[in-house]
Amino acid sequence: MKEMIKLSSIKKNYGDVKIIKDLNFTVYEGEFLTMLGPSGCGKTTTLRMIAGFEEPTSGEILLDEKPVGDLPPYKRKINTVFQNYALFPHLTVAQNIAFGLKMAKVPKPKRSLQVEKMLKLVQLEGYGNRKLDQLSGGQKQRIAIARALINHPQVLLLDEPLSALDLKLRKQMQLELKRLQRKLGITFVYVTHDQEEALMMSDRIAVMNKGHLEQIADPRTLYEKPKTCFVANFIGESNIFYGKVSEITKAGAKVTIENGYLSIQSKKPVSESQIVNIVIRPEKVKLSETEVAGFHIPATVAEHYYAGNMNKTVLRLPNGMALKMNTPGEQVLLPIGTSVFVYWELSDAILVETASDDVYNVVDNPDFSTVNQQS
């Protein structure tokens, strides 16, 4: 698989502030890769360095296997779609789309043909003579994308391009962007803080946190096998237990937690007395009136919330921790206040890494006094 973009040991500082800390990843030809993370994690700065609008403090960026550190933005076969569209209000739709071709001195008849092809591609045929104030937000976004694509870039960078749209239009444009990317086969690098958007659109997702890469993988792997607690919390909903392996069994391992104990079955090797983080997705949580072998997690049904196709239930554990549980919308719910026991299939437990010294210090205390204070 051909490498279209490669970031090697990229660092970016503004004075003494470290924005990007030794970033390394590769984007392959024809791939839709999303950089996902909270505000301030460095994803837009990374995008701007790829485009050439910012220079790395150190490290190297390759485009189509060639270094581009000395190339200005206009000499990189990269176009960018911005959050605010950056269209020219005094030009018509056709003139906006053709702007790049005009700057490249492409003859007017050829420009007109290319513009018509782009309008058809973004499903806006017949809109060429309209002014921008006659367009909706979604139509303006399509024009911005058409303008970026008309020069046939090797890479299209998109910096939260849908954030200004309402929810319904945003979801329509997500499908539209993915359709365009598949049809054209162009490498897309997309920036967003919306994890649902990233899961829906991407071939792979690079999850960023405080200037470093937490994990890069396809959406299913990120959701089902997060490597860190940050990824588990940021991609979907999670219940996270901190505990110590108290016994190795034939089925897996028994883990002592503040609220009792639980069992896991993990492909990652564990040893007795090891500190572990256990992630359980809300849809994997099960309830029983009596204890299930390998589990002792008593709880009380605290709240129910209706969310259309599912019910969201909050279970309160003895120490006050809130445990999230999702069930199909048609499923009968237990009355609030019902005492239950929590369990799950052993293979549904996800063992993740921890970098928290607090967890290591606290777990040495047998009462686990400050762990699991989630709510």
C-alpha angles and dihedrals in degrees: 000000000000118000109231099174127017126182114196121189093330116185128175125190131179101201106305093342114102109213100168120030115199100316119192127175142124131227115204129219113277093010127138103217122178125202105212130186146109123290111289097023093118102254097125091044088054091050091050091051091052089050092048097244090115130034122224116243086225139346134060136273120203124197116193087350093303127108112250100182092113096043121098117226095262091057094054115088088235131113127192132214111204131209092246094047092234092221123161107251095202093056129078122245091262093047091051092051093045095048096099092048090049091053088050088053094241109170114262097243090054091046091054092052092049092048091053090051091051093048089052091047093054092040096246101118112162094025097099097106097044124111120236093247088064092061134085122235092260092051091050090052090053090051090052090051092047090051090051093048100045093082090055098237121196089227133026116203117201120193108199090307095172101046095100094054126093117255098261094047091044091057091048091051091049089061091043094052093049090049091052093048093051092045095050100034091218120151109254124198109190129189122206143141091210108102094191090055091049094049092049100047110029136093087198134003127213107205111206130194128178094341100313136090113255097183140336120203144117116294096257093051092048091052099041100033110029112175097208139031089246092059091044091053097041097046105061127318122314143184110214124197123190116205151132127260104246100173139014112220135183089254095048129281140323114227124198114218134175092263096047127283140307140189130239137185110204135171087215111087116246132187135205115281091017115144110235141179115219120199121199120182114226093242090058095056115109132189133215135181089224133037118278119221111270095020137087108170110135116192144167125229102245109169143001125206125188113222104173106254093026144032119232114210128190116211118196117216124207094264092050096260113149114228117198123220129181123199134172114281094244095052117113111248127222115243117264109264095035114143113229143162120240124221142144141194108287093235091056093068113100118208111210137181125258129205094182116120088190091065092051092049095046097047090060085067106081095217092057085218101177102028126105097021090151121140 
